[in-house]
Amino acid sequence: MPFELDKIDRLGDYGGVWSLGIRCRCCDHARLIPASFLIRLYGRNRRLVPIAQRFYCSPCTGRRCACAGKDFDALIWIPR
């Protein structure tokens, strides 16, 4: 079930049982990143929004697209 980014404040919210879905608006490249992966990299107490803003689309960056890899939608997926 998709939600906006403000549903999760810190990476450890909801017990870390959620995923971050990112889709590039330019080329439709998509990736689903589990919270457990983000928690291993950054820790449970880091805020989600600054981390999500650091992501970029690799295919668009490699081919020097007009969006520069930074034009994407980010949603939270929480299982029922």
Z-matrix of the N, CA and C atoms (Angstrom, degrees):
N
C 1 1.443
C 2 1.536 1 108.56
N 3 1.323 2 119.16 1 117.98
C 4 1.465 3 120.51 2 -175.70
C 5 1.527 4 113.36 3 -81.34
N 6 1.328 5 115.32 4 143.18
C 7 1.459 6 122.98 5 176.95
C 8 1.524 7 108.58 6 -135.81
N 9 1.320 8 116.62 7 162.80
C 10 1.465 9 121.76 8 174.84
C 11 1.528 10 109.84 9 -71.65
N 12 1.319 11 117.04 10 164.29
C 13 1.469 12 121.76 11 -177.47
C 14 1.522 13 113.58 12 -62.87
N 15 1.335 14 118.18 13 -27.01
C 16 1.463 15 119.37 14 -177.18
C 17 1.527 16 113.20 15 -71.84
N 18 1.327 17 118.13 16 -6.32
C 19 1.468 18 121.71 17 176.57
C 20 1.533 19 110.85 18 -67.96
N 21 1.323 20 116.91 19 -30.80
C 22 1.465 21 122.96 20 179.48
C 23 1.528 22 107.85 21 -112.55
N 24 1.329 23 117.22 22 126.09
C 25 1.466 24 120.33 23 177.56
C 26 1.526 25 110.24 24 -92.80
N 27 1.314 26 115.78 25 -54.21
C 28 1.466 27 121.14 26 -178.75
C 29 1.520 28 109.60 27 -115.62
N 30 1.316 29 116.29 28 158.04
C 31 1.465 30 120.60 29 -175.76
C 32 1.525 31 113.16 30 -61.36
N 33 1.317 32 118.47 31 -28.29
C 34 1.457 33 121.43 32 -178.24
C 35 1.525 34 114.55 33 -84.05
N 36 1.337 35 118.43 34 -1.88
C 37 1.466 36 120.93 35 179.58
C 38 1.528 37 110.55 36 -61.93
N 39 1.322 38 115.74 37 150.10
C 40 1.470 39 123.43 38 -178.22
C 41 1.522 40 111.35 39 59.39
N 42 1.316 41 116.38 40 28.27
C 43 1.461 42 120.88 41 177.69
C 44 1.519 43 113.18 42 67.86
N 45 1.324 44 117.84 43 15.35
C 46 1.458 45 120.66 44 -179.22
C 47 1.516 46 113.72 45 72.72
N 48 1.345 47 116.72 46 18.05
C 49 1.469 48 120.82 47 -179.47
C 50 1.526 49 108.62 48 -103.55
N 51 1.303 50 115.96 49 72.17
C 52 1.457 51 123.23 50 177.49
C 53 1.521 52 107.60 51 -158.03
N 54 1.311 53 117.24 52 171.31
C 55 1.466 54 121.45 53 178.73
C 56 1.517 55 109.46 54 -135.66
N 57 1.319 56 115.92 55 151.15
C 58 1.455 57 122.62 56 176.70
C 59 1.525 58 107.78 57 -102.04
N 60 1.319 59 116.11 58 118.00
C 61 1.458 60 121.43 59 178.32
C 62 1.516 61 110.12 60 -100.77
N 63 1.320 62 117.04 61 126.27
C 64 1.462 63 121.96 62 -179.49
C 65 1.526 64 108.20 63 -123.79
N 66 1.348 65 116.47 64 131.09
C 67 1.462 66 121.75 65 178.56
C 68 1.519 67 109.31 66 -132.93
N 69 1.330 68 116.37 67 127.35
C 70 1.462 69 122.16 68 179.20
C 71 1.533 70 108.91 69 -73.70
N 72 1.313 71 117.52 70 130.31
C 73 1.465 72 121.40 71 178.95
C 74 1.517 73 112.08 72 -73.83
N 75 1.303 74 117.40 73 -22.34
C 76 1.462 75 121.88 74 -175.87
C 77 1.534 76 111.98 75 -81.81
N 78 1.324 77 117.69 76 -50.12
C 79 1.473 78 120.71 77 -174.33
C 80 1.530 79 113.58 78 -116.73
N 81 1.323 80 119.35 79 0.16
C 82 1.469 81 125.12 80 -178.74
C 83 1.529 82 114.57 81 65.24
N 84 1.312 83 117.78 82 17.04
C 85 1.463 84 120.74 83 173.45
C 86 1.523 85 107.41 84 -66.17
N 87 1.331 86 117.60 85 133.31
C 88 1.467 87 121.04 86 -176.43
C 89 1.522 88 110.60 87 -131.38
N 90 1.330 89 114.28 88 154.58
C 91 1.459 90 120.98 89 177.31
C 92 1.518 91 108.84 90 -149.88
N 93 1.317 92 116.52 91 140.56
C 94 1.452 93 123.39 92 176.10
C 95 1.531 94 107.07 93 -113.14
N 96 1.331 95 116.30 94 117.32
C 97 1.465 96 121.96 95 -175.08
C 98 1.526 97 108.78 96 -110.45
N 99 1.332 98 117.97 97 115.76
C 100 1.465 99 119.70 98 179.28
C 101 1.528 100 111.59 99 -67.59
N 102 1.329 101 115.66 100 148.38
C 103 1.470 102 121.34 101 -179.94
C 104 1.519 103 110.91 102 -60.98
N 105 1.323 104 117.70 103 -33.99
C 106 1.470 105 120.16 104 -179.32
C 107 1.527 106 111.34 105 -60.59
N 108 1.322 107 117.79 106 -36.04
C 109 1.466 108 121.18 107 177.13
C 110 1.525 109 110.92 108 -65.80
N 111 1.339 110 116.70 109 -45.26
C 112 1.467 111 121.00 110 179.60
C 113 1.526 112 111.38 111 -65.74
N 114 1.330 113 116.68 112 -37.83
C 115 1.465 114 120.98 113 179.19
C 116 1.529 115 110.69 114 -64.79
N 117 1.348 116 116.99 115 -39.64
C 118 1.465 117 119.94 116 177.23
C 119 1.523 118 111.64 117 -63.09
N 120 1.334 119 117.26 118 -37.45
C 121 1.467 120 120.55 119 -178.63
C 122 1.519 121 113.32 120 -76.49
N 123 1.351 122 116.73 121 -43.36
C 124 1.467 123 120.52 122 -168.96
C 125 1.525 124 115.30 123 -114.92
N 126 1.330 125 119.49 124 -17.01
C 127 1.462 126 122.09 125 -176.85
C 128 1.524 127 111.59 126 96.04
N 129 1.335 128 116.52 127 159.70
C 130 1.463 129 122.19 128 -174.25
C 131 1.523 130 114.36 129 -71.56
N 132 1.323 131 118.20 130 -25.72
C 133 1.463 132 120.63 131 -171.96
C 134 1.527 133 114.47 132 -94.70
N 135 1.314 134 118.97 133 1.76
C 136 1.464 135 121.16 134 178.12
C 137 1.525 136 110.00 135 -75.99
N 138 1.321 137 116.99 136 147.38
C 139 1.466 138 122.03 137 178.13
C 140 1.529 139 110.10 138 -77.70
N 141 1.332 140 115.23 139 145.03
C 142 1.459 141 120.78 140 -175.07
C 143 1.528 142 113.13 141 -74.88
N 144 1.313 143 118.79 142 -42.87
C 145 1.468 144 121.57 143 -172.24
C 146 1.536 145 112.41 144 -58.84
N 147 1.342 146 120.60 145 -48.44
C 148 1.473 147 118.49 146 178.26
C 149 1.529 148 113.18 147 -61.80
N 150 1.319 149 116.84 148 -33.21
C 151 1.462 150 120.02 149 178.74
C 152 1.527 151 109.92 150 -69.83
N 153 1.325 152 117.46 151 -43.89
C 154 1.471 153 121.29 152 -179.72
C 155 1.525 154 111.54 153 -64.34
N 156 1.313 155 118.02 154 -30.93
C 157 1.460 156 120.93 155 179.39
C 158 1.532 157 112.44 156 -70.75
N 159 1.310 158 117.72 157 -17.76
C 160 1.468 159 121.38 158 -179.53
C 161 1.519 160 113.05 159 -81.54
N 162 1.339 161 118.35 160 -16.86
C 163 1.460 162 121.09 161 -177.99
C 164 1.519 163 111.33 162 -71.01
N 165 1.320 164 116.14 163 156.63
C 166 1.460 165 122.16 164 177.20
C 167 1.523 166 108.90 165 -149.22
N 168 1.318 167 116.87 166 164.07
C 169 1.458 168 122.84 167 179.81
C 170 1.528 169 108.85 168 -89.78
N 171 1.307 170 116.84 169 115.02
C 172 1.472 171 121.29 170 -178.16
C 173 1.526 172 113.24 171 -62.94
N 174 1.353 173 119.95 172 -44.85
C 175 1.470 174 118.39 173 179.75
C 176 1.530 175 112.81 174 -60.64
N 177 1.317 176 118.13 175 -39.99
C 178 1.469 177 120.49 176 -179.51
C 179 1.525 178 111.89 177 -70.31
N 180 1.320 179 117.26 178 -35.33
C 181 1.458 180 120.80 179 178.57
C 182 1.529 181 110.34 180 -68.25
N 183 1.332 182 116.94 181 -39.15
C 184 1.460 183 121.46 182 -178.45
C 185 1.513 184 113.39 183 -68.18
N 186 1.318 185 117.85 184 -33.36
C 187 1.470 186 119.09 185 -177.92
C 188 1.526 187 112.59 186 -100.51
N 189 1.319 188 116.44 187 12.01
C 190 1.471 189 122.98 188 177.00
C 191 1.530 190 111.76 189 56.55
N 192 1.301 191 115.48 190 50.30
C 193 1.469 192 123.27 191 179.50
C 194 1.536 193 110.05 192 -68.90
N 195 1.317 194 116.42 193 160.13
C 196 1.474 195 121.54 194 -178.80
C 197 1.528 196 111.81 195 -64.09
N 198 1.330 197 117.68 196 -29.39
C 199 1.467 198 119.94 197 -178.30
C 200 1.524 199 112.07 198 -78.71
N 201 1.318 200 117.88 199 -12.83
C 202 1.471 201 123.95 200 -179.60
C 203 1.524 202 112.22 201 59.53
N 204 1.329 203 117.33 202 20.93
C 205 1.453 204 121.42 203 177.05
C 206 1.514 205 115.27 204 78.63
N 207 1.331 206 119.08 205 5.17
C 208 1.465 207 121.73 206 -175.12
C 209 1.528 208 113.88 207 -109.00
N 210 1.324 209 119.17 208 7.65
C 211 1.464 210 122.12 209 -178.94
C 212 1.525 211 108.84 210 -103.95
N 213 1.354 212 116.96 211 90.08
C 214 1.457 213 119.37 212 -176.86
C 215 1.525 214 111.55 213 -141.27
N 216 1.347 215 114.50 214 160.47
C 217 1.460 216 122.66 215 173.85
C 218 1.527 217 107.51 216 -98.91
N 219 1.316 218 116.93 217 139.26
C 220 1.454 219 121.61 218 177.64
C 221 1.526 220 108.74 219 -127.15
N 222 1.343 221 116.02 220 127.20
C 223 1.458 222 122.32 221 179.42
C 224 1.523 223 109.27 222 -132.11
N 225 1.321 224 114.87 223 156.37
C 226 1.457 225 122.75 224 177.00
C 227 1.534 226 108.41 225 -101.17
N 228 1.319 227 116.26 226 133.66
C 229 1.469 228 121.45 227 176.23
C 230 1.530 229 107.65 228 -113.16
N 231 1.332 230 115.49 229 118.29
C 232 1.466 231 121.67 230 178.89
C 233 1.521 232 107.83 231 -115.48
N 234 1.340 233 118.76 232 122.75
C 235 1.459 234 119.59 233 179.29
C 236 1.517 235 111.23 234 -68.74
N 237 1.297 236 115.35 235 152.52
C 238 1.470 237 119.90 236 179.42
C 239 1.494 238 111.58 237 -79.56
